[in-house]
Amino acid sequence: MYNLLSRHNLLLTSDVDEALEVIGDSYEPHAMTGIGSQIDGDIIFNAVALNEIAFTFMRSSVDSTVTPLSSTPVVHVKIPLVGHGAFRAEGAEPVAISRDHGLVYLPSPHSAIDVRAGSEELNVRIPARSLAQIAGSAGIPARLGPVLDLRRPGMRSWLRMLRGAIMGLDSDASVLTSSLAVRHFEDLLISSLLAANALPGHAGGVRGSAVGAVVDLVESLPERPWRLAELADAAGVTVPELQAAFRQETGMGPLTCLRRIRLRHAHAQLIAADPAAATVEEIARRWGFAHQGRFAAAFRKEFGLSPSEALRQR
């Protein structure tokens, strides 16, 4: 159990109306559905703003669906610490959120986040204009998410930097009390996030470009039965070059990466589906898993529960 940014606590309550008012005033106005006016347990909300960037920590003791009430030009980087959930946007497949997979999104009334009881998360708010300015000065696209693979070496390095800052803000000795340090730190945090996630190999030449191109392609059509030769051809490299690039940057082969992307989509659809109207088999087949036994084993290894358990969580 975490309680990050505890020196900056704004809320500790079991009253839903109070939680909505405090979080809405200090963070983003939103609606919370699926719960009553009182909950069995507390909602904890800690928040601190630097100059451009703000950090929040939240713990929820109840299942709920959170919907932003307006669109804001602020990028949210959501980092789950405990538990899991799903992000749903109009016209798109649900995106699973877990300790291994964070989320990047712009708040909109046409989107919603399913929050599970006991979940804890760290959130980083970055103005979209700041992201665009830093990306533009570096000559790279301001491209993020929506999924953050928090297991990748680059993302783990970025998370260590972030955790160091959070720990400092919980102490009496943080250098982030200096406006000069804050300005440089914010630039470093944003540029490092872009380097770690949006452009897997921007500084790594052909290999990174190949991995990024294949991941983008697979994310766009994850249900397609991709062949390794097709992926290599789309990336403009040979099959051995593509395999080597993936192993160097992600620690896995391209087809393993494809399987994990499909598993993530299947997981998101299972936890969002109505158990009375959907089956594990049809959802598995939707994402290219024809063998139910192998799908169930891979799913449990990835998420720690069976596909049928995920379907019943709705």
Summary of the structure (lengths in Angstrom):
residues: 314
radius of gyration: 20.1
end to end distance: 23.8
largest distance: 58.8
contacts: 1003
relative contact order: 0.10
helix: 46%
strand: 23%
